[in-house]
Amino acid sequence: MPSLLIVSLQLMSATASDSEGLNNLIAPEVHQDEFFEVIRDLAASAPIDTVLEIGSSSGEGSTLAWVEGLRLNSRKPKLYCMEVSRVRCEALQKHWGSEEFVECFLGSSVNLDQFPSTAEVEHFHRNVSGPLQKYPQEQVLGWLQADLDYIRKEVVPTGCIREIKRARGIENFGAVLIDSSEFTGNAELDEVYGAEFILLDDTQTFKCHAAHQRLLHDPGYELIAENPKLRHGYSIFRRRHRTMLDPLPVDSPVHYFTIVLNGEPSSGITLRFCSSSPSGGTGTSSKALQH
Ligand SMILES: C[S@@+](CC[C@H](N)C(=O)[O-])C[C@H]1O[C@@H](n2cnc3c(N)ncnc32)[C@H](O)[C@@H]1O
């Protein structure tokens, strides 16, 4: 890859959207650090069949971690990569398109009407202290506008998470990494809720701040790893499983009860299982999405 083309926007893109540079390649971000290692380990050992990476860039950062780990996973999971920038998606496809278990998709993870309003971004900028406050509010709102403008101008597909699920017959992904636009983490979480593992990058900025809080307060998920100090924070959540047992005979003193695996049982009984059941399948192999 011609190195002159790599525009290093790391300071800005690590804290916010690099939307004004969506026509350029950028340096890998999840790269030779703790999060990279954790992704690779999870990919190698988790009982999953599908992975969705939202915001793959040109494939040399987090994508590399997924690929290296998944190659070792005996379940041979599929990796779906998603990238809105045409130039980055082309580089991504060149990089990993020949790997049998990797599919790269061009488009926006969510629809335009799922982006936050300027009022929501302003409210966050005013009230939540963190790295985003290093930037003037007008600049941050400019990034939001540039993201929306790029999608409209380039006419890239939108709503791609939904479309991949539909086209590949996936109800819930095995694992999902949310690391795309500064403004879409919360909407992306809506689309992937139910995944076995949800990995968030930039938990200290607008990108994944709300998503992190939602998962933290959801008894259906447990936090299994986090480092709020690595770049702008990452976290990993695992889904808890509930098993409804068959009703007991009517003359039993207890009519039925629910056991929550790895969680708080409503009956006071806890079963702890080491492995969880896999989710999702690869479904049809027809390519319904634009690459
Ligand atoms: C922070 S970078 C990703 C870094 C990458 N994971 C790595 O480790 O190098 C975010 C990427 O998401 C892409 N992106 C921005 N908005 C998006 C959207 N709505 N849907 C999909 N990708 C998007 C950007 O073009 C950018 O390449």
PDBQT file of the ligand as one rigid body, heavy atoms in Angstrom, charges set to zero:
ROOT
HETATM    1  C1  LIG A 301     -11.973   4.362  14.398  1.00  0.00    +0.000 C 
HETATM    2  S1  LIG A 301     -11.900   3.872  12.763  1.00  0.00    +0.000 S 
HETATM    3  C2  LIG A 301     -11.746   2.115  12.848  1.00  0.00    +0.000 C 
HETATM    4  C3  LIG A 301     -10.456   1.656  13.277  1.00  0.00    +0.000 C 
HETATM    5  C4  LIG A 301     -10.215   0.188  13.061  1.00  0.00    +0.000 C 
HETATM    6  N1  LIG A 301     -11.145  -0.617  13.804  1.00  0.00    +0.000 N 
HETATM    7  C5  LIG A 301      -8.788  -0.080  13.442  1.00  0.00    +0.000 C 
HETATM    8  O1  LIG A 301      -8.539  -0.803  14.423  1.00  0.00    +0.000 OA
HETATM    9  O2  LIG A 301      -7.904   0.445  12.766  1.00  0.00    +0.000 OA
HETATM   10  C6  LIG A 301     -13.589   3.989  12.321  1.00  0.00    +0.000 C 
HETATM   11  C7  LIG A 301     -13.918   3.490  10.933  1.00  0.00    +0.000 C 
HETATM   12  O3  LIG A 301     -15.327   3.426  10.802  1.00  0.00    +0.000 OA
HETATM   13  C8  LIG A 301     -15.687   3.888   9.522  1.00  0.00    +0.000 C 
HETATM   14  N2  LIG A 301     -17.084   4.375   9.613  1.00  0.00    +0.000 N 
HETATM   15  C9  LIG A 301     -17.493   5.627   9.928  1.00  0.00    +0.000 A 
HETATM   16  N3  LIG A 301     -18.825   5.691   9.901  1.00  0.00    +0.000 NA
HETATM   17  C10 LIG A 301     -19.276   4.453   9.588  1.00  0.00    +0.000 A 
HETATM   18  C11 LIG A 301     -20.575   3.888   9.409  1.00  0.00    +0.000 A 
HETATM   19  N4  LIG A 301     -21.684   4.617   9.590  1.00  0.00    +0.000 N 
HETATM   20  N5  LIG A 301     -20.675   2.578   9.074  1.00  0.00    +0.000 NA
HETATM   21  C12 LIG A 301     -19.553   1.833   8.902  1.00  0.00    +0.000 A 
HETATM   22  N6  LIG A 301     -18.302   2.319   9.048  1.00  0.00    +0.000 NA
HETATM   23  C13 LIG A 301     -18.156   3.610   9.392  1.00  0.00    +0.000 A 
HETATM   24  C14 LIG A 301     -14.672   4.972   9.215  1.00  0.00    +0.000 C 
HETATM   25  O4  LIG A 301     -14.554   5.181   7.834  1.00  0.00    +0.000 OA
HETATM   26  C15 LIG A 301     -13.407   4.421   9.850  1.00  0.00    +0.000 C 
HETATM   27  O5  LIG A 301     -12.627   3.720   8.919  1.00  0.00    +0.000 OA
ENDROOT
TORSDOF 0
